[in-house]
């Protein structure tokens, strides 16, 4: 992170989970997300869009009640909604202090996405899987997102991510770094976040965790949602190649 600009050495993380599951109750969901808060996170992400709006609203309400008023909640719509239903869904949970609504509609609805932001005051975050530079630049230039989501493994790595963060900074647009794969990808995102002031937070996935046992830190090191990066060269990880072979 020092070579990238060396800002603070600290990273703001959010715990990503809250997936749907067979026979998974609302109590199971609130227990899961409450556990992330107890582990030191101050923002969590959960899925919506897999149930009727009324049922998902109940889930979000239960999570807010369980976590209290000060914990951030990000909703991941996974492109599930029409524009009209995205508005209905967010309006139904607007009073619950939602930090961001990730990917409520598909990218093909680009102009309508900008409408969600500008006409309906919905904090749209996206788009995690996007890799095309011209599309990401369009999202920035058009005001289609309130938070630009960048996946380093998709967009071209650290240099491409740094360039996108610089571009977003010209528009005072905060960025969030998506990670749902390996410890190496997670650490790369951590270092960019520690170097660039436009990065609001980094996703720490609580389900998709490839080689997470090789991190040079533990969950106990996360306090108040913040992680201080270890003072080690490079990304700070020494891979055990026998374990790498197990996942490639």
C-alpha positions in Angstrom: 0.0 0.0 0.0 2.9 2.3 0.6 4.0 2.0 -3.1 0.4 2.7 -4.2 0.3 6.0 -2.2 0.6 4.9 1.4 -2.4 6.5 3.1 -3.0 5.0 6.5 -2.3 1.3 6.6 -5.9 0.7 7.9 -8.7 -0.9 6.0 -12.5 -0.5 6.6 -14.1 -3.9 6.1 -17.7 -5.1 5.9 -18.8 -8.7 6.5 -20.5 -10.2 3.5 -23.0 -13.0 4.1 -26.7 -13.2 4.8 -27.3 -15.6 1.9 -30.6 -17.5 1.4 -30.6 -21.1 2.4 -32.9 -24.1 2.5 -34.9 -23.9 5.7 -32.9 -20.9 6.8 -35.2 -18.8 9.1 -35.1 -15.2 9.9 -33.8 -16.1 13.3 -30.9 -17.9 11.6 -30.2 -14.8 9.5 -30.2 -12.4 12.5 -28.0 -14.8 14.5 -25.5 -15.0 11.6 -25.2 -11.3 11.1 -25.2 -10.5 14.8 -22.2 -12.9 15.0 -20.3 -10.8 12.4 -20.9 -7.7 14.6 -19.6 -9.5 17.6 -16.5 -10.5 15.6 -15.7 -6.8 15.1 -17.5 -5.7 12.0 -19.6 -2.6 11.9 -21.2 -3.2 8.5 -22.8 -6.3 7.1 -24.3 -7.4 3.7 -27.3 -9.6 3.1 -29.1 -10.8 0.1 -32.6 -9.6 -1.0 -34.6 -10.3 -4.1 -35.1 -14.0 -3.6 -38.4 -13.6 -1.9 -41.5 -11.4 -2.3 -40.9 -7.8 -1.3 -43.1 -8.2 1.8 -41.1 -11.1 3.1 -37.7 -9.5 2.3 -38.8 -6.4 4.1 -39.5 -8.5 7.2 -36.0 -10.0 7.0 -34.4 -6.6 6.8 -36.5 -5.2 9.6 -35.5 -8.2 11.8 -31.8 -7.6 11.0 -32.0 -3.9 11.8 -33.8 -4.7 15.1 -31.2 -7.3 16.0 -28.2 -5.1 15.1 -29.4 -1.8 16.5 -29.3 1.6 14.7 -25.5 2.1 14.3 -24.5 -1.0 12.3 -24.3 -0.5 8.5 -26.5 -2.8 6.3 -25.9 -3.3 2.6 -28.6 -5.0 0.6 -27.5 -7.1 -2.4 -30.2 -7.4 -4.9 -28.2 -9.6 -7.4 -29.9 -7.9 -10.4 -33.3 -9.4 -9.2 -35.6 -6.4 -9.6 -37.4 -4.5 -12.3 -36.8 -0.7 -11.9 -40.3 -0.3 -10.4 -39.8 -3.2 -7.9 -36.4 -1.9 -7.0 -38.0 1.4 -5.9 -40.8 -0.5 -4.1 -38.2 -2.6 -2.3 -36.0 0.2 -1.2 -39.0 2.4 -0.1 -40.1 -0.5 2.1 -36.8 -0.5 4.0 -35.8 3.2 3.6 -36.5 3.8 7.3 -34.0 1.1 8.3 -30.9 3.2 7.4 -29.7 1.1 4.5 -26.1 2.0 3.6 -26.2 0.8 0.0 -28.4 -1.2 -2.4 -26.1 -3.3 -4.5 -27.0 -4.3 -8.1 -30.8 -3.9 -7.8 -31.3 -4.0 -11.6 -29.3 -5.3 -14.5 -26.6 -3.3 -16.3 -28.8 -3.2 -19.4 -31.1 -0.9 -17.4 -28.2 1.6 -17.1 -30.2 4.8 -17.7 -32.9 3.5 -15.2 -30.1 2.9 -12.7 -29.2 6.5 -12.8 -32.9 7.3 -12.3 -32.8 5.2 -9.1 -30.0 7.4 -7.8 -31.1 10.8 -9.0 -34.9 10.6 -8.9 -35.5 8.2 -6.0 -32.5 8.9 -3.8 -31.5 5.2 -3.7 -27.8 4.6 -2.7 -27.0 2.2 -5.6 -23.8 0.3 -5.4 -22.4 -1.5 -8.5 -21.4 -3.4 -10.4 -19.3 -6.1 -8.8 -18.8 -8.4 -11.8 -18.1 -5.7 -14.4 -14.7 -5.9 -16.1 -15.1 -3.7 -19.1 -13.3 -0.4 -18.6 -15.7 1.5 -20.9 -18.7 0.4 -18.9 -17.2 1.3 -15.5 -16.2 4.7 -16.9 -19.8 5.1 -18.1 -21.1 4.3 -14.6 -18.8 7.0 -13.2 -19.6 9.7 -15.8 -23.3 9.1 -15.9 -24.0 9.2 -12.2 -25.5 5.7 -12.4 -24.2 4.6 -9.0 -23.7 6.3 -5.6 -20.9 3.9 -4.8 -18.7 2.4 -7.5 -18.0 -1.2 -6.9 -14.7 -2.5 -8.2 -13.5 -6.1 -8.4 -9.8 -6.2 -8.9 -9.8 -9.7 -10.2 -12.3 -8.6 -12.9 -11.2 -5.1 -13.9 -7.5 -5.8 -14.4 -5.8 -5.8 -11.1 -4.2 -3.2 -8.8 -3.1 -0.8 -11.6 -6.6 -0.8 -13.2 -8.3 -0.5 -9.8 -6.1 2.5 -8.9 -6.9 4.2 -12.2 -10.7 3.7 -11.6 -10.4 5.0 -8.0 -8.6 8.1 -9.4 -11.3 8.7 -11.9 -14.0 8.3 -9.3 -12.2 10.7 -7.1 -12.7 13.4 -9.8 -16.4 13.0 -9.3 -16.3 12.7 -5.5 -17.6 9.2 -6.0 -16.7 6.7 -3.2 -15.6 3.2 -4.2 -16.1 -0.2 -2.6 -13.9 -3.1 -3.4 -15.6 -6.5 -4.1 -13.9 -9.7 -3.1 -15.5 -13.2 -3.0 -12.7 -15.5 -3.8 -9.1 -15.9 -2.5 -7.0 -14.6 0.3 -4.6 -13.2 -2.3 -7.4 -11.2 -4.0 -8.6 -10.0 -0.6 -5.2 -8.7 0.4 -4.7 -6.9 -3.0 -8.0 -5.1 -2.3 -6.8 -4.3 1.3 -3.7 -2.6 0.0 -5.5 -0.5 -2.5 -8.0 0.5 0.1 -5.2 1.5 2.5 -3.6 3.6 -0.2 -6.6 5.4 -1.8 -8.9 7.9 0.0 -11.8 7.1 -2.4 -12.2 3.6 -1.1 -15.0 3.5 1.4 -14.7 -0.2 2.3 -13.7 -3.7 1.3 -15.9 -6.8 1.2 -14.7 -9.5 3.6 -16.7 -12.6 2.5 -17.8 -14.9 5.3 -18.8 -17.7 3.0 -16.5 -17.8 0.0 -13.1 -18.1 1.6 -10.4 -19.7 -0.5 -7.1 -20.0 1.4 -8.3 -17.7 4.1 -6.4 -19.9 6.6 -3.2 -18.4 5.2 -4.0 -14.8 6.1 -1.3 -13.1 8.2 -3.9 -12.0 10.7 -7.0 -13.3 12.4 -10.6 -12.0 12.8 -9.6 -11.0 16.3 -7.5 -8.3 14.7 -10.6 -6.6 13.3 -11.8 -3.9 15.7 -14.5 -1.4 15.0 -14.6 -2.7 11.4 -11.0 -1.7 10.9 -8.0 -3.9 10.1 -4.4 -2.6 10.3 -2.3 -4.3 7.6 0.7 -6.2 8.8 4.1 -4.7 8.2 5.3 -7.3 5.7 6.7 -7.0 2.2 4.4 -7.2 -0.8 0.9 -8.3 -0.1 2.1 -9.7 3.3 1.2 -13.3 2.6 3.5 -16.3 2.2 1.5 -19.0 0.4 1.8 -22.7 1.4 1.9 -24.2 -2.0 0.6 -27.6 -1.0 -2.6 -25.8 0.0 -2.6 -23.8 -3.2 -2.5 -27.0 -5.2 -5.7 -28.2 -3.4 -7.7 -25.3 -4.9 -6.4 -25.0 -8.5 
